[in-house]
């Protein structure tokens, strides 16, 4: 019988408190409440960020971690800006932790540790104990995710030490649970049970029912993995009772499933089938596809044991379909294995062999992480450090003025001792292994060196690629600063001069109208350049979201014709609207507006005085609208056309027929937005005869 790793891992993650509290229905209500509180504060006319507001931002970011990590990042950055503005050090610490958590969940572990270290230094400086403990927990998860279990344990122990000295027992129980999970992953079951039982006692004392269920479930999983099935049954039975009492469907599902697996391994097929079907009912209600897949596998395996091969095959096939849809490789592998066994019993050798081959292929594709197991000295050292910490506490009571300095020195000393012990331990272990298996290690080292050489070559290529990208990014940054410094500085200086002239001089009405027209043109140029710059910067940060709706291109065109009327009248350019009535597209309204504005601005810029611009539309295959903007301006050669949409800011500017300047960003943004909305763009041009920009958008 297979051990169901999906459900095992899901259960462990469900009840772990490794970085943040996992998302539940109660927490969803809390998130909604926090959002309402934040919006209410920000809507206040005299709103200014303060400490309670920042604490709300950080708490919301923490709860969003398992729902929408991008929101965790955005709220973290918002909190960081507000905290720095009001010099709220604790808020900065919590913001660093949330930002680091965002990078952690994306697998960018080094970037995450940079933020954690910044937050830890500030928390230590201000003796913000909860912040220090939370960041140590986050660092523990960082190493846990990378398989560095020894480092994970060391950081969790540091968090536990702070919590035992300064924080509540409830906080202590969370870190004890984390330690239990790490030791369980290393197959150190007795150590894992010790930590989980300590957490359970605290939660019983505090009557924390959900926490008790967490500890009981984790204890049950360890007993199940050890083969102590009676103890596992007792733990999951208690978890199920709490789940029913709290009306927590997730607890009920996990408990029913694990009870079903345990009874199946004991040969109690009737009881096993009852619990698998109960789990299926709950998971179906919650629309949990992964859980449904697990439950169907269990039901199929029981029915196969009972000899109901047709029903078993039907259940397992349903599980396989769901697993293929959701990409659950371990369930796919197990489904094919069970189907191969069923077809073999039915004497269908061809189908049995087919499914067994698929089982082998999927089984080999499931990656498993391995790590060190011998870290007993760390746990023993923790008990020693508790006594040493008590002695330091007595010393601090005698000499409070030197408390901060003493803590820093002792922390450095502890880290050095820990590093020395770990180095000595691994050197001793390696030496023993060399002596016992010298011949085998020579071969392994040769293979390792070859693999390392390949890895180094690969890393070299990756580093060269990164360096190339960084060079391009730096060029883009320099050009962007040049645009801001030159293309915006010049019109802003003109604005300043014009405004000063208006203030200093007594103008007639005609003079004032002339100056006002110039002011309007300068402001419009600055505004248009800023809009393009902001959209370009946002696209580089991958922050643009396309929200499609029914958009009237006719209306948007008229708005932009009115917007550019002063320019067209100044250059005596005629803009003709030949759009088919009801040219409605399915697109993002703001992005569609920017597309029309950039192309119309471009046509006005490069059309001579007295020229003409024509805008028309036609249907393409009854699925798309093609909108064309044609001018009879100066046109372009083929080389210029080929470089129009390059994904970088071009160094050389081309001035308009009236000396108008441009950044080169408009056409890049135009193409990006057209592609994002499901369309395409084409350009035809001939020097001296004008240009035609034609783009398509889906028909509404």
N, C-alpha and C positions, 0 to 999 in steps of 0.2 A: 504493500500500500504506500502511496506517495505521501510525503509531508507537504501540506499545502502552504508553500512559501508566501503566496499572495496574501492569504488571510492572516498568516503568522506575522508578516511584516506590517500589514495594515493595522493589526491590533496593537503591535508595539508602538507604532507611530501615533495611533489614536490616543493612547493613554500617556505618552511621553510628554514631559514639559522641558524640552531640551533648549529651546530658545524663547518661544512665546507660548502662551496658552493656546491650544488648538481651537479651531473655530467650531462653535456649537450653536444650537438655536438660541440659547441664553445670551451668547456673545453677539449674535446677530442683532438681538434687541438692543444690546449695549451699543453696538456700532451705530444703529439708527438713532439712538438717543444722543450719542456723541455728535453725529452729523448735525442733528437739529440744534444742539447747544452751540456748536461752532458757527453755524449759519446765523443763528440769532445774534451772537456777539458781533459777527462781522457786518451785520445789517444795521447795527447801531450807527447813528449819524456821527457820533464822536468817538468811534471805535479806535482804540490803540492797543496793540498787543501787550498783555501782562502775563504774570506767572500762571494763574489759573487757565488762561486761554492756551498757553504753550503746553501745559500739562495735558489738556484735552487733545491737542494735536498729536502729542507723543503717544498717548494711550490709543487713539484711533489708529495711528500707524502701526502700533504693536498688534492690534486685533486684525488689521487688514492683511497681515503677513501671510496667512494661510488662505485668504480669499482672493486678494489681488495685490501681489508684491509691488506692482508699479505704483499703486496708491501709497504703499508703505514708503517708497522712495520719495514721492512728491510731497507727502506730509512731513517726512524727515527733513527735506530741504527747506520747506516752509517754516518748520519749527526752528531749524538752525539759524535762518535769517532773523526770525523774530527774537530768539534767545540772545543772539549776539547784539541785537539792537538795544535790548533792555539789560544786557550783561547778566543774564540768568544762567549761571554755570551748570546747575543741575539739568536744566533744559537742554543745554548744549550736549551734555553727556548722553542723555536719552536719545537725542537726535542722531548723534554719531552711531549709537547702537542700532537704531532703525535703518539708517543708510547702509551700515555694514551688513545687516541682515539681508537687505535687498541683494547686495552683491553675493552674499553667501548662497542664497537660494538659486542664483544664476550660475553658480559654480566658479565665480571669480574670487577664489579664496584669498589670494594675496591682497587684492584691493579691499576685501572685507576686513582682513586683519589690520590693514593700515588705519581704517576708521575705528576699529575696536581699540587699538593701541592709543590713538588720540583721546578717545573717550576715557580710557582707563587712567591715563596720566592726569587728566583734569579731575576725575573722580577722586583719585588719591590725594591730589593737592587740596581738595575741598572737603575731604573726609565724607564723601557722599556714599554711604555704605551700600544702600540698595543699588545704586548705579554701578558700583564696583562689582557686587555679586552678580548682577545681571550680565555685565560684560564678560566676566569670567565664564559664566554659563554659555554665552554666545561663542567665546573662543573655544570652549569645550566642544560645542557642536561643530564648529569649523574643522577641528581636527578629527572629530568623529566621522564626519562626512567623507574625509579624505582617507580614512582607515588608520589614522595615527592614534590608536587607542591609548597608548601610554601618555601622550600629550593631552588627550581629552580627559583622562582620569586626573592628571595633575591640575588642570584648570578647574574641573568640577570640585576637587578637594579644596582649592583655594576659595571657591565660591561658598562651599559648605562651612569653612572656617569663619568667614566673615558673617555668615548668617547665624551661626551658633553664638557668636560674640555680640552681634548687634541687631539681629532681625528676628522675626516671629518664627514659631515652630512650623507654621504652615509653609513659609518660604523654605525652611530646612527640608521639609518632606519632598519638595519638588526636586531639589538637587540630589537627595538620597535616591529618588526614583531614577534620575539620570544615570547615576553611578551603577545602579542595578542593571540598567539596560546595556551599558558598555560591557560590564563583566559577563552578562549573558551572551552577548555577541562573541566574546572570546572563549565561550564554553567553560568559564569559571563559575559554575552554578552555585557553589556554596557561598562564595563572596556575593554573587548577585542576589541570592535569597536573603542574605544578611541585610543588605541595603534596602531591599523591598520590604522586608518585615519591619525594619526601623521606621520606614515611611508609613507603613500601615498602622503601627501603634500610635504615631502622632495623629494621623487622620481619624482614628477611632476616638482618641482623646478629644479632638476638636469637633467630632460628629460630622465630619466632612464626607457625606455619602458618596459623591462623585469621585472624590479622591480615594476613598476606600475601594470603590469598584476598580479604579485604575490600578491600585496596588494588587488587589486580588487577581485581576486579569493577568498582570505581568507575572505574578507568582505561579498562576495556573499554567502559563506558557512554559515556564522553566520546568515545572514538574512534568509537563507533557513531553518536552524535549528530552528530559532525563529518563523517561519511561515510567515515572511514578504516577501511573494513571489514576489510581484511587484518590491521591492527593490532588491531582489536577481536576478530577470530577468535582471534588468538594469545593475547590476555589471557584470554578466556573459556575457551579450551582449558586454559590453566594453572590457572584457577580450578576447572574440572571435575576435573582430576587431583588437586588438593588435597582437594576434596570427597570423592572416592572414597577417598583415602588416610585421611582422618579419619572416613569413614563418616558424613558429614554430609549428610542428605537435602536440607536446605534449600539448601545450596551446589550440590548436584547438580541440583536442580530449576531454580534460577535460571540456572545455566550452560547446561543443555540448552535452556532456552527461548530465551535470547539467541542461542545458536548457531543455533537453528532460524530465528529472525527474520533473522539476518544472511545465512544461506545462501538463504533465500527471496528476499531483495532481490537476491542475486547470480544468481538463476535456477537454483540447484542444488536442485531440488524433492525429489529422492530423499534427499539429506543432510538437508534441512530437515525432511522428514516423519519421518525417523529420530529427530531430536532432540526434536521436538514430542511424539512418542509416548513417548519416554523420560521427558520431563518429566511427561507425563500419568500414567504409571505411578507415579512417585515421589509426585506430589501426591495421587493417589488413595489411596496407602498412608498418607499423612499426614492424609487427610480435609480437605485445604485447598481449600475450595470456590472461593475467588477464583482460586487457581492453576489448578484444573481448568478454570474458565471461560476463562482466558487460553489454556491449552493447546488446548482444543477449537476456539477461534477460529483458532489457528494451523494446526491440522490441516485445518479447513474451508477456509481460504484456499489452502493448498497443493493440496488435492484439486480445488478450483475451477480452479486454474491447470492442473492435469493433465487437466481435462475431465470429472472424475467428479462431475457436478453433483448427482446424487441423494445420494451419500455426503457431499458437502460440505454440502448443505442440512441433512442429518440432524445432522451434527456441530455446525454453527452454531446450529441450533435448540436442541440440548442446552445449549450455552453460554448462549444467550439465556434459557432457563428458569432456569439457575443464577444468572445475573446479575440477573434480575428478583427472584428469591428473596432475594438478598443486597444488592440495591440498588446495584449497580456500574454507574453511569450511563454511563461511557465505554465499557464493554463492551456495554451495551445499544445505544448509538448505533452502534458498529462492527458489531454483529450485524445490525441492521436494514439498514445500508449494504450489507454483503456479501450479505444475502438479496435486496436489491433488484437487485444486479448479477446474481445467479444467475437470478432470475425474468425479468430482461430478456433474458438469454441464451436462456432457455426460451420467449421470446416471450409471456410472461404479463404484459402491460402493467399490468393492474389490480393484481396483487399487487406488482409492482415499484414502482408509484407509491405504494401503501399503505406499504410498508416504507421507501421513501425519505422520505416525510413524517414517519414516526416517527423515523427517523434524524436528521432536521433538528431536530425538537422536542427530542430528548434531547441532541443536540450543543450546542444553545444553552443548555441548563440546566447544563452543566458550567462552573463558575466557574474562572477562571485569574487568578492574582495577578501583577501587574507591579511592578517596582521599579527604582530607579536602577542604572546600570551603571558610571558613571565614578567609581571609587574607587581609581584607580591610585596616587594620592598617598599613601593610607594605607599600602599595601604598601611603597612607597618609604620612607616615614617610619619604618616598622618597622625597616628596616635601619639607618637613622640612629640610632634609639632604642637599638638593640643596642650601638652604639659608645658612646653616651652613658651607657648602663647600666654598661658596663665601667669608664668613668671614675668613675662614682659608687661602684662597688665599691672602687676604689683609695682613694677619699676615705674610705669607711667603715672601711677597714683602718687608716687613719691616725687617725681620730677615732671610735672605736667608741661612745663615750658619747653622741654626737649622732646615731647611726644612725637611730633611729626618727623623730626630728624631721626629718632631711634627707629620708628616704623620703617622708614625708607632704607636704613642700613640693614636692618634685620631681613627685610624683604629681598634685598640684593644678596645677602648672605645665604638665605634659604634657596634662592634660585641657583646660585653657584654650587652649593652643596648638592642640590637635586641634579644639576647637569653632570657634576663629577660622579655621583653615584650611578647615574644612567650610563655614562661613558664606561665606567669601570665594569658595570654589570654586562654590557654588551660585548666589551673586550673579552671578559672572562668566558662568556657563553660562546663567542666565536672561537676562542682558543680551544675549548673542549671539543667543539664540533670538528675543528681541523684535525685534532689528534685522533678522533674516533673514525672519521670518514675521509681520510686524506686523499685517497685515489679518486673517490667519487667527486670530491670538491674540485679537484683539478679539472675534471671534465666540465663540471658546472660553471667554474670560473671562465673556462674558454668560451662556453656558450654565452655566458653573461657578458663577456667582453665584446663578442660579436654583436650581441643585441644592443649593448650600450653604444657601440660605434655607429650602428644604424640609427639609433635614437639621437645621437649627437649630430649626425649628418642631417637628420630631419629637423632637429631644433635649429641648426644653422640656417637651413632654408627658411624656416618660419621666422627666425630673427631678421634675416635679410628682407623678407617680405614685409615684416612689421616696420623695419627701418625705412623701406621705400614708401610705405603708406604714411608714416610719420612725416617724411620729407614733403610729400604732397599736401598733407594737412597743414604743415607749417607754411608752405607757399600760399595756400588758401587763406590762412590766418593773416599773413602779411598783406595780401591783396585786400582782404576785408577791412583791415585797419587803414589801408591806403584810401579805400572808398569812403570810410567814415571820416578820415582826416582831410580828404581833398574834395570829393564830390558833395559832401554835406557842409564842410567848412566854408567853401566858396559861396554857395547860395545863402547860408546863414549870415555870413559877413555882409552880403548884399542887403539882406533883410534888415540887419542892424543899422547899416548906413541909411537905408531908406526911412526907417522908423525915426532915426535921429534927425534926418532932414525934415520930416513931417513935424517933429516937435519943435525944432529950432526956427523953421521958416513959416511965415504967414503965407499960406497958399490960397490962390483963387480956386473957385470950384472946378474949373477945367484942369488946373494943375493937380489938384487933389485927386480927381478922377483918373488922370494919367498915372499918378503915383500909385493909386489903389490898384489899378490894373497890373502894374509891375509887381506890387506886393503879392497880389493873388497868384500870379504866375510863379513867383519864387516859392511861395508857400506850397503851391500844388506840386512843384518839382521836389521839394524836400519831403512832402508827405508821400508822394509816389515812391521815391527812393527808399524811404524808411519802411513802407509796407513790404516792398520786395525784399529788403534786407532781413526784416523780421521773419517773413515766411521762409526765406532761404535758410536762416539760422535754425529755425524750428525744424525744417526738414532734415538738416544735418544731424540734429539731436534725435531724429526718429520720433518726433512728438506730434506730427500731423495726423489727425484722424479724419477719414472721409465719411461723412454722414449723408447718404444719398436721399433725395426726395424729388418730387416733380418740380422742375424748374422751367420757367418761361424765358427762353432765350430772347424773345421779342422785347420783353419788359427790361431785361438786363441791358440789351443793346441801347434802348432808348435812354435809360439812366446814364449810360456812359457817353452817349452822344451829347446829352445835356451837360454832363460833367466837363467834356472837352470842347464845349461850344466856344469859350473864349480863345482857345488855341486855334481851332479851325477857322474862326472868323478873322483872327489876327493874320493867319497865313492864307486866308481866302480859299480854303480847301472845302470842297463840297462832299458831304458824307451822304450816300444814298442807301436807304434801307430797303432791300429787296427780299427780306426774309419771308418765307411762306408763313401765312398766319398760323398760329398755334404750333410754332416750333418748340415743342416741349420735350425736355430731356430728363432722364433719370440720373441726377448728379448731385454733388455737394454745391449748395447755392453760393457759398462764399468763394469756393475754388473756381466755380464757373464764372463768377463775376471777375475774378482776378485774371482768368484766361482772356476774356473779352477785353478787359481794360489794357492788359499788356500788349495784345496784338493791335488794338486800335491806337494806342500810344505809339507803338513802333511804326505803324503806317503813317501817322501824322508827322512823326519825327523825320522820316525819310522821303516825304512827298514835297515837291516844290510848291512855291506860292502859286495859287490858282489851279492846283491839281484836283484830282477826284479820287475818292475812296468808295468802293462798292462792297456791301455786305449782303450775301445771299445764302440760301440753304436749299438742300434737296435730300430726299429719302434714299437710304442705301439698304436694299434687301428687306425693307419693312422692319428693320431691327435698329438702325442707327440713323441719326441726322448728320449730314455733312455741312458744316458752316464754313464759308470761305470769306476771307477779308482781302480784297484786291485793291492795290493802289497803282498809280501810273507815275511813281516816283523814280528815284535814281537807280533802283535795282541792285543786283549783286552778281558777281561772277560765280562759277561753279565751286571754286576753292573756298570762297567765303560761305556759300550755302552749306558746304560739307562740315564746316566748323561751328555752325550756329548753336547746336545743342550739346556742345562738349560739357561733360560733368565737372568742369572746374571754372573758376572765375578767370576770364581771359585777361591777359596783361595789357593788350592794346585796345583802346577805345576808338569807336567810329562815331564821329559827330554827325548830328542831323543837318538838314538843309538850312536851318536857322541857327546852327551852332549849338544845338541841344546836346547835353551830355547824357551818358548812360553807364550803368554799372556792369552790364552784361548778365545780370541775374534774371531779368524778366523772362527771357525766352527759355532759360533753364527751368524756372518755376512753371512756366506755361506747359512745357512738355511733361514734367513730373506730374502736374495735376491732371492733365489729359489722360495719362497712363493710369493714374490711380482711379480715375472714374470710368475705366473700361474703354477708352478711345485711343486714337492715334493722330499724328499730325504729319502733314506733308508740305513741302515748300517748293514752289517753282518761281524762278526769277531770271531776268535778263538785264544786263547793264543798260541803263538809259530808258528802259521800257517799263520798269516797275516790278513788283513782287506780288505773289498770291500765297497766303497762308491758309491752308485748308485742314480742319480737324474734325474728328467724328466723336460723337457721344451717344450712349444708348438711348433709344427712343422710350419715352415715358408711356 
